[in-house]
Amino acid sequence: MQERHADRTLYFQEQGLTTRKYVIPYIQAQLEIGSHSTILEVGCGEGGNLTPFLDLGCKVVGIDIMKDQIALARKYFAGHPNEAKLTLIDQDIYQVHPATLPAFDVIFLRDVIEHIPDQERFMHYIRSFMAPHGVIFFGFPPWRMPFGGHQQVCRSKFLSRLPWYHLLPNNLYTGLLKAFGESDELIAALLEVKETGISIDRFHRCLAGAGWKIKKETYYLINPNYETKFGLKPRVLPAGMKIPWLCDYYTTAIYCVAGRD
């Protein structure tokens, strides 16, 4: 397991840095963001991605099913100058009624859509939270990329650095994790990621099926996240490498902004 996954304060800070430098400018190319904006993050965790929006004076809502992570978020944001403009909800997104919240200018999911069950349903459901002029941002690792199984969270240093083995059949994958001493709890979590992992093609089909129109999309050979993680500069996937299906194996991130069709 990398230090950043164990040190939640460090992880919180890293999230804010990447969102401020890369995610907000990416969204702003399609929709201006300022103190007038309403922002929703689905799967906000401790809220690191929310910090740059709150710093801008936006009205911000973060939703996460993990109560302990929302508790940490409340701790981290205590005393923030714009704390009154922040709402944190520890609930399953499918249990949140859109009528209880404002219509949002921006909805975003960063490293989250690959964890959400029934993604076809989600793509339809989340539309009811958005203002007519609003946009939704997705940033996620395609399932077949080297670490699409999130195996970097393994305790074993070897497994945490080993690419693509999450693509093994479940019985072989589970056996390998057990052989290196991973806990039953972690194995269950990794198998859950395996169940909900999403390919580029399936992501597009889910969007189209729910009536979303892609406004901007970028395939990254080097994920913008890797700048804070590893000191690597982001690199867009060269056009010649954008080969259907095959590019899932080496595209480390997709950034996508979509609106109502």
C-alpha positions as CSV (number, residue, x, y, z in Angstrom):
1,M,0.0,0.0,0.0
2,Q,1.3,3.4,-0.9
3,E,1.7,6.0,1.8
4,R,-0.9,8.2,0.3
5,H,-3.6,5.6,0.7
6,A,-2.8,5.2,4.4
7,D,-2.3,9.0,5.2
8,R,-5.8,10.4,4.6
9,T,-4.7,14.0,5.2
10,L,-2.1,13.7,2.5
11,Y,-4.7,12.1,0.2
12,F,-7.1,15.0,0.9
13,Q,-4.5,17.5,0.0
14,E,-3.5,15.7,-3.2
15,Q,-7.1,15.6,-4.4
16,G,-7.5,19.3,-3.9
17,L,-4.3,20.0,-5.9
18,T,-5.3,18.0,-8.9
19,T,-8.8,19.3,-9.0
20,R,-7.7,22.9,-8.7
21,K,-5.0,22.6,-11.4
22,Y,-6.7,20.2,-13.9
23,V,-10.4,19.4,-13.2
24,I,-11.8,22.9,-12.7
25,P,-10.1,24.4,-15.8
26,Y,-11.3,21.4,-17.8
27,I,-14.9,22.0,-16.7
28,Q,-14.6,25.8,-17.1
29,A,-13.8,25.4,-20.8
30,Q,-17.5,24.4,-21.0
31,L,-19.2,26.3,-18.2
32,E,-18.0,29.3,-16.1
33,I,-17.5,28.5,-12.4
34,G,-17.7,31.1,-9.7
35,S,-19.3,32.1,-6.4
36,H,-22.7,31.9,-8.2
37,S,-22.2,28.2,-9.0
38,T,-23.8,25.2,-7.3
39,I,-21.6,22.1,-7.2
40,L,-22.3,18.4,-6.3
41,E,-19.7,15.8,-5.9
42,V,-20.9,12.2,-5.8
43,G,-18.5,10.0,-3.8
44,C,-16.7,12.9,-2.2
45,G,-14.9,10.8,0.5
46,E,-13.1,13.2,2.8
47,G,-13.8,16.1,0.5
48,G,-10.4,17.0,-0.9
49,N,-11.9,17.6,-4.4
50,L,-14.4,20.0,-2.9
51,T,-11.8,22.3,-1.5
52,P,-11.0,24.4,-4.6
53,F,-14.7,24.9,-5.4
54,L,-15.4,26.0,-1.8
55,D,-12.4,28.3,-2.0
56,L,-14.1,30.0,-5.0
57,G,-17.2,30.6,-2.9
58,C,-19.3,28.1,-4.7
59,K,-22.3,26.5,-2.9
60,V,-21.0,22.9,-2.5
61,V,-22.6,19.6,-1.7
62,G,-20.7,16.4,-1.1
63,I,-22.3,13.0,-0.9
64,D,-20.7,9.7,0.2
65,I,-22.0,6.4,1.5
66,M,-19.0,6.1,3.9
67,K,-20.0,7.7,7.2
68,D,-16.4,7.7,8.5
69,Q,-15.1,9.6,5.5
70,I,-17.8,12.2,5.8
71,A,-16.9,12.6,9.5
72,L,-13.3,13.3,8.4
73,A,-14.5,15.8,5.8
74,R,-16.4,17.7,8.5
75,K,-13.2,17.8,10.6
76,Y,-11.1,19.0,7.7
77,F,-13.5,21.8,6.7
78,A,-14.2,23.0,10.2
79,G,-13.2,26.7,10.3
80,H,-13.0,27.1,6.5
81,P,-14.0,30.7,5.6
82,N,-16.9,29.3,3.4
83,E,-17.9,26.5,5.6
84,A,-21.5,27.8,5.7
85,K,-21.7,27.1,2.0
86,L,-20.8,23.4,2.4
87,T,-23.3,20.6,2.9
88,L,-22.0,17.0,3.5
89,I,-24.4,14.0,3.3
90,D,-23.5,10.5,4.4
91,Q,-25.9,8.5,2.3
92,D,-26.2,6.3,-0.7
93,I,-26.7,8.6,-3.7
94,Y,-29.7,6.4,-4.7
95,Q,-31.3,7.2,-1.4
96,V,-31.0,11.0,-1.8
97,H,-34.1,12.7,-3.2
98,P,-33.2,15.4,-5.7
99,A,-36.0,17.6,-4.5
100,T,-34.2,18.1,-1.2
101,L,-31.3,19.8,-2.9
102,P,-30.8,22.7,-5.4
103,A,-30.4,22.0,-9.1
104,F,-26.7,21.9,-9.7
105,D,-24.6,23.7,-12.3
106,V,-21.8,21.2,-12.0
107,I,-22.0,17.5,-10.9
108,F,-18.7,15.7,-10.8
109,L,-17.3,12.2,-10.1
110,R,-13.6,11.8,-9.9
111,D,-12.4,8.2,-9.6
112,V,-15.9,7.2,-8.6
113,I,-18.0,6.0,-11.5
114,E,-16.0,2.7,-11.5
115,H,-17.3,2.0,-8.0
116,I,-21.0,2.7,-8.5
117,P,-23.3,-0.3,-9.0
118,D,-25.8,-0.3,-11.8
119,Q,-24.2,2.5,-13.8
120,E,-26.9,2.5,-16.4
121,R,-29.4,3.4,-13.8
122,F,-27.1,6.0,-12.3
123,M,-26.7,7.8,-15.6
124,H,-30.4,8.3,-15.8
125,Y,-30.9,9.0,-12.1
126,I,-28.3,11.7,-11.8
127,R,-29.9,13.8,-14.5
128,S,-32.6,14.8,-12.0
129,F,-30.0,16.6,-9.9
130,M,-28.8,18.9,-12.6
131,A,-29.9,22.4,-13.7
132,P,-31.0,22.6,-17.4
133,H,-27.8,24.4,-18.4
134,G,-25.6,22.2,-16.2
135,V,-22.8,19.8,-17.0
136,I,-21.4,16.6,-15.5
137,F,-17.7,15.7,-15.2
138,F,-16.3,12.2,-15.1
139,G,-12.7,11.3,-14.4
140,F,-12.0,7.6,-14.1
141,P,-9.5,4.9,-15.0
142,P,-10.8,2.5,-17.7
143,W,-11.2,-1.0,-16.3
144,R,-8.4,-2.7,-18.4
145,M,-5.7,-0.1,-17.7
146,P,-2.7,-1.4,-15.7
147,F,-4.2,-0.6,-12.3
148,G,-7.9,-0.5,-13.1
149,G,-8.6,-2.9,-10.3
150,H,-7.2,-0.4,-7.7
151,Q,-4.7,-3.1,-6.6
152,Q,-2.3,-0.3,-5.6
153,V,-4.1,-0.4,-2.2
154,C,-2.8,-3.9,-1.5
155,R,-0.6,-4.4,1.6
156,S,1.9,-6.4,-0.4
157,K,4.4,-4.1,-2.1
158,F,4.8,-6.6,-4.9
159,L,1.0,-6.8,-5.6
160,S,0.5,-3.0,-5.2
161,R,3.0,-2.5,-8.1
162,L,2.0,-5.4,-10.3
163,P,-0.1,-4.3,-13.4
164,W,-3.0,-6.0,-15.1
165,Y,-3.5,-9.0,-12.8
166,H,-6.9,-7.8,-11.8
167,L,-8.0,-9.1,-15.3
168,L,-7.5,-12.7,-14.1
169,P,-10.6,-14.8,-13.6
170,N,-12.0,-14.3,-10.1
171,N,-10.7,-17.6,-8.7
172,L,-7.2,-17.0,-9.8
173,Y,-7.3,-13.3,-8.8
174,T,-8.6,-14.3,-5.3
175,G,-6.0,-17.0,-5.0
176,L,-3.2,-14.7,-5.8
177,L,-4.4,-12.1,-3.3
178,K,-4.7,-14.7,-0.6
179,A,-1.2,-16.2,-1.4
180,F,0.3,-12.8,-0.6
181,G,-1.6,-12.4,2.7
182,E,-4.2,-9.8,1.7
183,S,-7.1,-9.7,4.2
184,D,-10.6,-11.0,3.4
185,E,-11.9,-7.5,3.8
186,L,-9.6,-6.1,1.2
187,I,-10.2,-9.0,-1.2
188,A,-13.9,-8.4,-0.9
189,A,-13.4,-4.7,-1.7
190,L,-11.2,-5.5,-4.7
191,L,-13.7,-8.0,-6.1
192,E,-16.4,-5.4,-5.8
193,V,-14.2,-3.0,-7.9
194,K,-13.9,-5.9,-10.4
195,E,-17.6,-6.2,-10.5
196,T,-18.3,-2.5,-11.2
197,G,-15.2,-1.6,-13.2
198,I,-16.2,0.2,-16.4
199,S,-14.6,0.1,-19.9
200,I,-14.4,3.1,-22.2
201,D,-17.0,1.5,-24.6
202,R,-19.4,0.7,-21.8
203,F,-19.0,4.2,-20.3
204,H,-20.0,5.6,-23.7
205,R,-23.0,3.3,-24.0
206,C,-24.2,4.2,-20.5
207,L,-24.0,7.9,-21.4
208,A,-25.8,7.6,-24.7
209,G,-28.5,5.4,-23.2
210,A,-29.3,8.0,-20.6
211,G,-29.4,10.8,-23.2
212,W,-26.1,12.6,-22.3
213,K,-24.2,14.4,-25.0
214,I,-20.4,14.5,-24.7
215,K,-19.1,18.1,-24.9
216,K,-15.5,17.4,-24.3
217,E,-13.5,14.2,-23.8
218,T,-9.8,13.5,-23.3
219,Y,-7.9,10.2,-23.1
220,Y,-4.7,10.4,-21.0
221,L,-1.6,8.2,-21.4
222,I,-0.4,9.8,-18.1
223,N,-3.2,10.6,-15.7
224,P,-3.2,14.2,-14.3
225,N,-3.4,12.5,-10.9
226,Y,0.1,11.2,-11.4
227,E,1.7,14.6,-11.1
228,T,1.0,14.7,-7.3
229,K,1.5,11.0,-6.9
230,F,4.7,10.4,-8.9
231,G,5.9,13.8,-10.2
232,L,4.9,12.9,-13.8
233,K,3.5,15.5,-16.1
234,P,0.1,14.6,-17.6
235,R,0.2,13.4,-21.2
236,V,-2.7,13.1,-23.6
237,L,-2.9,9.9,-25.5
238,P,-1.5,10.4,-29.0
239,A,-4.3,10.2,-31.7
240,G,-2.6,7.2,-33.4
241,M,-2.9,5.2,-30.2
242,K,-6.6,5.8,-29.8
243,I,-7.6,2.4,-31.0
244,P,-11.0,1.1,-29.9
245,W,-10.9,-1.6,-27.2
246,L,-7.1,-1.9,-27.3
247,C,-6.6,1.6,-25.8
248,D,-8.4,0.5,-22.7
249,Y,-5.2,-1.3,-21.7
250,Y,-2.9,1.8,-21.7
251,T,-5.3,4.8,-21.2
252,T,-4.7,5.6,-17.6
253,A,-7.6,8.1,-17.3
254,I,-10.6,9.5,-19.1
255,Y,-11.8,13.1,-18.5
256,C,-15.3,13.8,-19.9
257,V,-17.7,16.7,-19.6
258,A,-21.3,15.9,-20.8
259,G,-24.6,17.8,-20.8
260,R,-28.2,17.1,-21.6
261,D,-28.8,15.9,-25.1
